[in-house]
């Protein structure tokens, strides 16, 4: 089996050196080159094209976003963004994800070398996920198992309710996605009208990035999109995105729904976790919910979606042809939780149809 061939583009010599060491240590990855800016990178890439590009955003001569757009227009190639974890960096990185990048690796401004070494699992996992991405289907390998893989039981303590309330005027749409999800959510949410049921969304994304992501979507969508805060109501025409680094659960007070945003261990190696959200929706909303699982690597959400379906919820998956990575939807289908698979372009219509039904 051929290794995943990687090009590193970053103006920091330290980042290039440490990333190369981390990636080359993986048995299935080979760093074939590095460059301090996109122009040098293109010279090397034209001689030997990589499978994945690990790309910084702020660089001399040409910024990473401009380079990414040129790359996607001329020769689409999976790109992992390696960005500094700041509010400014988050906003810029959202632009990069919108332009076609498939994953994020965050880096701090201080303690960089040790951070990258400690985060080797995340770096390697991001490159492996990117290598599986079908970037030619964007709109315009197994993870490295080191830590124990927890289930949603780590967050959802206590017995489940005997039965979710069936009679309520409120409906809920629960959405889970990962690799490729930033572009997929933009397509789906921008097509929704203000009359749709309230949405609760988990997009696998690092802390600090979800607020910028939600703000960007809020500016282009008819519905209100925002990063969820503890106690936020789930109401028609509003989408709540789980904050990076924290889990989000659906709760019910009478006939009204709200979210709890809680700390806790990673579930399925993710925080927020789709399984945590979906299982809480199964418990609190039951047949008053629609579950949607979209593009992403791994199996987060598969068990939760099955629990939603068993509780009477309608369930939907993005089909293979329109996914960047057909991992999470595939596992949900295999687990028996999916009633129907549809193309990305049809998901908004399905949500609208669900909201208009009785």
C-alpha positions, 0 to 999 in steps of 0.5 A: 500500500502506497503511503500518503504523500504530503507537502507542508507549506508554512513560513515557520521553519520550526513548524515545518521541521516538527510537522515533518517529524510527526508525519514521517513517524506514521507508517502510512505517511511520507512527507515529500517536501516543505516550503516557506510559502505557496510560490516555493511550494508550487515549484516543488509540487509541479515536479512531484504532486502530493496527495495532501497539502498541510497549509498555513494561512498567514504567509509572505508573498501569497496568503494561504487562502489565495493559494487554496482557491487557485489550487481548487480551481486548477488541480483540486487537492485535499488541504489541511489547514494548520492555523494559529488558534486565535479569534482572528485566525479562526475567522480566516480559517473559516474562509479557508474551509469555505474555499475547500480545505477539509480539516483543521489542525490548530497551533498556539502562538507559544509552546508550538513545538511541544504542542505539535508533538503532543497533538501528533494523533490529531495531526496524523488523523487530519492528514489521513482524513484528508487523504480520503476526501473527495475534493472534486465534489466540494461546492464552487483511513482509520484514525490513530487509536491511542486514547480509549474510545468512550461512548455517549454514556460518559456524558449522558448519566442517569436512566433514560426517560421511559418515553419522550413526550409525543404531543408538542407543537415543537419539532427538532432537527438534529444534525451531525457532521465532520470532515467536509461538513463546513461546506455541506452545512453552508449548502444546507443551511443557506437553502432553509427558510425561516419557517423550518423547525429549530436545528441543533448541530454538531460539527467536529471543530476545535475550540474558538472556531465554531463562533466564527463559523456560526457568525459566517453562516448567520451572515449568508442564511435566512435563518439565525445561526449562532454558537450555542450557549447553555440554556438557549431555546431551540425555536423555529428559524434558529440553528444552534451549533455546538461550541468546539471543546464542549458537548451539547445536549437537548433538554425539554421543559414542558413542551419547549426544548433548550440545549445544555452545553457541558464539559466532559471527556471526548466521546468517540474521540470528539468533543463535541460528539454527534452521539451525545447530541443524537442520544439526548435528542432520542431521549427528550424528543423521540418522534418529534425529531428528525436526525440528519447525518452528513459527510465525515470520517469515523462512526460518531453518530451511528449509535445515536442515530439508531437510538433516535430511530428506535425512539420514533424519530425520522432519520436521514443520511447524506448519500455517498456520491455527495459526501467529501468522506462517506464515513459517518453516514456509511456507519449509520446506515450499517448500524440500521439507524438511517431510513433514507439517504439523499444527495446534499442538495436535497437535504434542505428540502427534506427538512422543509418537508418534515417541518411542514408535516404533522 
